[in-house]
């Protein structure tokens, strides 16, 4: 079972200009000069991501223009609801793609665990999420948690055990950061917020990233979590 991810991006002010969440591409074009510098490699990564998930080239142009003018995309808004959500499986991962009214998308990716036969030794260095265990418990090892929008891409790896009535986080590590369009990453950290949990209070790990909107006009906090309650696990952004 998976929960639809939620996104959060703070509105920023530059002098007397109020940056409005969800402003239309046309309003962005009215501003004579871009406020935000986007590194070429970040734009390339963002466009590759949007192309991968079917965002048309003209929509990509409009979304990146909004970013250059300091405007948030609806995919990064705390309050915006998607107009559609699509789920599918590809390349050993489950994907959830939420599409918003301005054409922006958010993608939640969760690796599908590969079953390890009982008695087989498989080191954690092996790439990919593996699952094993016994009659009363199931272990999930080195599972990737990944969150992406046209502006942000980051995540981490974690391992945990579920017994049916409880879950325990064993490790959380290997944070990764692929791009942040028009933002500079100031700091990031990974925390086991609740090591052992159940259906009432799930175990969870959370990654938090602090960004400065280039060239340094304000900060925002982003993050992603994974929860496990003993029977299921799911991912959520915040």
N, C-alpha and C positions, 0 to 999 in steps of 0.2 A: 504494500500500500504506500502511496506517495502523496504528499501534500503539495498543493500548488505553491510555488515559491512566491515570496513577497519581496519587493524591492524598495530600497530607501535611498533617496539622494536629496540633500538639503538644498534649498534655494539660496543663491549667493547674490550679494549686492556689490556692484562696482560703482563707487561714487554715488551719483543720484539715480543710476540705472538699476531697476529691479529686474532680476532674472526670473522669468516666469516659467514654472514647470508646465510643460505641455503646450508651449506657444507654437503656433503654426509655422511651417517653413517660410511662408510669405512674410511674416513679421520679422523673422530672422534676416531676410534679405533687405529689409528696410534700413538696417544698421549699416552705415557706410564702411566701417572698418571692423574686421574681426577682432574680438577681444582675447581670444585664446589661440595659442600656437599649438598645432598638432604635429608631432614628429612624424616624418615620412614613414618610418618603420611601423609606428602605431597605426597610422591610417591604412597601410598595406595589410596589417594583421586584422584590423576591424573589417575591412572590405572582404578579405578572404573568409572570415567568419560569416558575414552576411550573405555572401555568395553561396557558401556551403549550405545554408539553410533557406535559400530561395528568395532572398530580398532583392528586388529589381534594382538595376543600376541607378535609375533616376531617384528612387526612394533612398538609396545609399547616399547620393549626393545631398539630398534634402536633410537627412539626419546628421551628416557630418557638418553641414552648414549650420545647423542648430548648435552643434557642439562648439563650433568656432565662435559663435556669438554668445557663448556662455549659457545657453538654454539646456535644460535637462530633457532627456528623452523620457517618454512615458514608461518605457521598460524599466527605468531607474526611479520611478515615482512610487512613493509609499501608498498613495491613494488610488492610483489608476488601476482599473480592471481590464484584463485582456478582452479582445473581441473574439478570440478563438484560442483554444489550447489543443495541441496535437501531440499524441504519444506514439512512439514507435521504437523498434529495436534495430540497431545497426552496429556492426563491428564489435560485438561482445559488450555493448552498453545499451541501457535503456535511456531514451531521451524524452524530455517534455519541453515542447516549444510553445511559448505563449506569444501571441501576436497582438500588438496594441494599435490603437486608432491611428497614430502617427506613422505606422509602418515599422516601428522598432520592435525587436524581439528579445526575449530572454530565454536562455536554454539551460535546463538542468540536466546534467549527465550523471548517471550512476552505473558503475561497472556491474555486469552480471557475474556473480561468483562462479568459478569453475570448480566442480566437485572433485575432491581428492579422494581416491579409493582408501578405505580403511587400512591402516598399517603402512601407507605410503608416506615417505618423507619428502617434503617439498619445501626448500628453504624460502624465506621471505624475500630473498634477492630476486626470485623469479618474478618477472613483470606480470602484473594483473592480479585481480582479486581471486583468492581461493577460499573454498569452504570445506570444512571437515568436522570432526567431532565424534560423538558417541550416542548411545541411546537416550541420554538425558540432556544433552547440550549440543550446540552447533557453534563452531568458531568461524569467523569471517576475517581473513587476513589480507592486509595491504590493499584495502579497497579505496578507490579514488573518489573524492568528492569534488565536483567541478561546477562552477557557476560562470555564465557568460552572458554579456549583452554587447551591443556594438561599442560600448565605452569601456567595459571592464571584463577581464578574464583572469580568474584566480582559483585556487583550491588547495587541497591537501590529501594525504593518505591516512587511513586509520584502520585499526584492528579491534574486534570486539567479540564477545561470547554471549549467546542467548540460550536460556534454559527453558523458555516457555512462560515462566512467571517473572523472570528478571533478566537484566542485561548488564554486562560489565565491559567497560572500555579498557583495553590492555595497552594500546599505543596510539599516539597521534603525532605524526611527523611529516617530513618532506613537503613543506609548504611550497607552492609554485605560483608564479605570477607571470602571465604571458603578455598582457598589455593593459594600459590605462590611457585612453585617448584624451589628450588635453589635460591630463592630471599627472602630478608627480607623487609617487609613493613615498610618504614620510616614514611610516613605521608599519609593522605587521606583527601579529603574535597569534599563537595557537594555544588554546586552553582546554583541558578536560574539565568542563564546568560541573559535570556530575558523573563520577566514575561508575557508580552502580545505580541502577534505577529499575522501575517497573512501569506498568500501564498508567498509574497515577502520576508518577514523577520519572519520566524516561531519562536514561543515561544520555548524555550528549557531549559533543565536542564542538567548539566554536572557533572560527578563524575571524579575526578582526583586522581590517586594513584602514589606515588613515591616509587620506590623499589631500594634497593642496592643488587647487585649480590653478593651473599655470596661467600667468606668471606670478602666482602667490597672492591671490585676492581673497582667499578663504579656504577653509578645510571642510571635508566631509568624512564620515565614517561609513564603511561598507563591511559586509561580512557574510559568512555562510556557516550553517550548522548541519550536523547529522545527529539524529535521534535514534535510540533503540530502546524498546520497552519489554523485550523478552520474546515477543511473537513476530514483530516486524521492525523494519527500520526505514527512515525517510529523511529527505534532505530539505532544508529551508534556508532561504537567504533573508537578510535583515539589514 
